[in-house]
Every structure is written in structure tokens, then in C-alpha cells.
Amino acid sequence: MIEKKHNYFYKITNLVNGKYYYGIHSTNNLNDSYRGRGTAIVDAIKKYGKENFTKEIIADYPIRKEASDHEKRVVTMELVKSTECYNLRTGGDNEYIHIITDETRKKLSSAKRNISNETRLKMSKANTGKNNNMFGKKISEETRTKLIEVRKNISNETRLKMSKSQLGRKHRKETLVKIATSNSKKCIVDDILYNSYNEAALAFNVTHCTVSNRIKSENNKWAGWKNYEEVSCLN
């Protein structure tokens, strides 16, 4: 990957309500008007207007990884949970786990509610009347007959493939549900409750597997790592 000339960590602030957003951006032009791509900050800019936001470049690095590491240090789980922050996930290019907290749900819900009536009207017009691909078109009887024949002529082999495909989707869905359930166990680390192993992993910058191993470990070094359900039973 060819590095850009500038890899900077920045902060965007809403001048109306004081809320803020942190991010990183790689570019060869510092004046490219980049304003972030997070769902909440994008919707906020649409609502309040670009003129009501300021952008501050906090640090500029020669390689993107350094900017990514800076973001990861600043945009922590605690920051994401803050109602004053527009970020919906923790920082860093290598961080792909997105914890949906109550605060995040509120941010997303608020962003959806803030779509103006004018925007809704434009979206409606874009899909009605002459703008609709099917406007003024009628399906002839000949076309209807051909469509019916095509449906009838689907071979048993094709139907079997379609059936197996549906079963495969169902199996993958059940597998994902099992994984999500296993990752949703609460745990306690040094008397602090975490809603899931993943949340604890993010807080301590380790993997989900490491959290699980520390909880199961008999080493006194990890005595403060406990499964919430087991502690509840003891109480």
C-alpha cells in the first residue's frame, strides 16, 4: 500500500451543541474538505450545516499506522459511551468489533429522527412518477405468459440447489447466533462489570479468547477476572 503524504488524527466539533467526533484521514491534500464518514457525524452535519462545525488536525504522521494508533489510544470504549461523542466504535484501523451500547442506539435513533421533511420529500420524489424505472410501462399478455412458463420450467435439480442454499443460510444464521450468545457473557474485572467478554477485551486491548482464558485461569495474577454468573451464584 502506497502511503499518502499526510496521515492525520483530527477532531470535529459541533458549535451548536458542543458534541465532537474523532477520526483519521490519509490524503495528499490537506484542503480536501474531508469531514468524516461515521453515520452519526455525517447525519449531524446534514442537520446543522457544515458552517456549524470546526475541524482541528491534532497530529499529522508520515504513515497511517501511527495515526491509527493515536486514534486507538483516544477513542476508547469509555469515550464511545459518552453522549457528547459522535463516534460509534472504538478507534484504530485494526478494530472491527462494533459494540452496540444503549448510548449508541440513542445516537443512531436520533440521527434517523433528524432527517428533515425536505429530505424525505426529495427521497420520495426520486422514486415516484417519471423517476421510477417502471413509469409508463405495462407488461403485455405475451410477457406474462413467458414469465409463467419460465417459473413452471424450473428443473427439479434447480429447485434442489435452491433448497440447499436456503438450508445453508439457515445454518450460518444459527451459527452466528450461537457465537453472539457465547460472546455476550458478562464478566467482572477488578470489581468492574463488563456487559460482554468482547467489551472487556476492547477495554484491555486483548482478544476475546484471552479474556476467557484469564477467567478460567487458576493463576493468582488473574484472580480479579471472574465470570459474572458464577459470582452471582456465590452471592
N, C-alpha and C positions, 0 to 999 in steps of 0.2 A: 504493500500500500504506500503510495506516494504521500508524504507529509505535506500539509498546507503550510504556508508561511506563518500564519497565525493560528494558534490553538488556545483560545481564551476561556476563562471562567468568568461568568457575568451575573449580574443581579438586575432584575426588572422590578420597579416599584410602582404601585398604583397610587397616584397623587390624590385620588378621591377618598379612598378608604385605608390607605397605608399598607395594604397587602403586598406581598412580594413573591418573586419566583427566581430560583437559581438554575443556571444551566451552563453547558459548554458548547462551543461552536468552533469549527475549523473552516478557515477561509483564507483567500489571498487578498481580500479586500475588506478592510475594517469598516468601510462605509456601505456595506451591502444591505443595510436596514433589516438584518435578521432580528426577529422578535420572539424566538422560542417556538416550540411545537407541542408543548403539553396541552391537553384538552382544556383544562381549567383556565390557563393563561390566555390561550387563543380566544376562548369564548368571552373572557373578561375584556380583552382588547376590542372585540367586536361590540360589546355592550357600552363601554365607556369612551371608546375612541382612542386612537394612537396618541393624540395630543395630551392625554391624561396619564401617560406612562413615561417614566425615565429609565434609561438603560445605562448601567455602570459596568465597565470592564474592570474587574478586580485584579486579575492576573493573566498575563499572556505568556504562553510556553512554546518552545520550539517543536515539541512533539505532543501529540494528542493524549498519550497515556498520562503525562504529567497533569494535564488539565482534568482528565478523568479522575485521577487520584485525588485532586483537590476537591472536586465535586463530591466524591465519595466521603471525604472527611467532613464536609459541611452539611450535606443533605442526608441527615441521619433519620432513623425511624421516628425519633422524638420530634424532629423538625416537620416531617411529613404529617404527623398527627396534629400539628398546630393549626388552628382555624385561621391564622393570619398568613398561612403559606399556601401558594397555588400549586406547589409540587405534589404529585400524586404517587410518587415512588421514590425510593432512596436513590442516591446518586451513583455514578460510575458506569462506564460502558459495559462492564462485565456483569452488571447486576440486572437480572431479568425477572426476579421474583417481585410481583406487584401485590402487596398486602392491601386488601380492601378493608379499611377500618371504617368505623362509624363516621369519622370526620371526612374520609374520602367520599363516602356515599353522599354526605351532605353537599360536598363540593360539586360532585357530578350532578346531583339533583338540582342544585342552584344554577349550574351552568345551563341545564336544559330549560329551566323556567325562564332564563334571561333572554331566550330567543325572542326578538321583538315581533310584534304583529306584522310589521312591514316585511321582515324576513320570511315569516310564514306565508304571507301573501305572494311573495316572489317565488317561493318554492312551489306553491300551489299552481301559479300561472305557468311555471316551467313544465308542468306535466298535464296540462289541460288544453283543450281546443287544438289549434293547428300545431302546437308544440309537441303534441302526443304523436308518436310514430304511427299509430293506427287511425289517426284522424282522417275521416272521409273514405276509409277503406272498408269494403264489405267482402265477406267470404262467400264465394259462389257455391252453388249446389255441387258442382263438379269437384271443387276443392274439398268440401265437406265429405263427399263420398270417398275421395282418395285418402283422407285422414282416417276415416273409419276402417278402410281396408288395411292401411298400414298397421293400425292397432291390432286387427284380427290376425295379421300375418307374423306377429312376433313369435319366433320359434320357441319351442319348449326349452331348448338349450339357452336361449337368451333369457327366458324367464328364470331359469335355474341360476344363471350368473347374477341376475339382479337380486334374487333371493339371498344368495351367498353374500353379496355386497352389503345388504341390509343387516345380515347377521353379524358381519364383520364390524359394522359401525356400532351395533348394539354392544358387542363385546368390548370394543375400545372405550365406549362410554362407561360401561360398568367398571373397567379397569381404572379409568380416570377418577371415577367416584371413590373407588377403594383407596387410591393414592391420596386424594384430597382428604379423606376421612382420617387416614393414618397421620397426615401432616397437621391435622387440626387439634392434636392433643395439647392440652395446656401444660405448662411446666413452671417451676419456681427456681430462680437462680439467685442465690444470696438474698432470699426473702422478697424478691421482686417477681410478681406474677406476669407471665407472658402468655398470650392467648393461643399460641401455637409454637411448635418446635421451630418452624421457619422464622417466626418473629424473633425468637431468641437467637437463632443463627445469624440473622441480619444484625442484631444488636451487638453481637460479639465477633462479627466478621468471620464466622466459621460455617461449615456445611451442616445441613440437617442431620446427616449421619453422625457428625462429631457431637452434636447436642445429645443425640440418642445414646451414644457410647459413654459420654460423661455421666449421664443419668444412671446408666446401668453399672458404671464402674464402682469397684469397692475401694479404690484409691482415695485416701482422705483428702487429697488435693481437690477432688471434685465433690466433696461432701455437701457443698451448697447447691448442687444441681439435683433437683428432685422432680418426680412426676407428680403433677397436681392431684390427680385422682388418688394416688397412693397416700399422699399426705392427708387428704380429706378423710380417707377411711380410718387413718390412725387417730384423727381428731374426733 
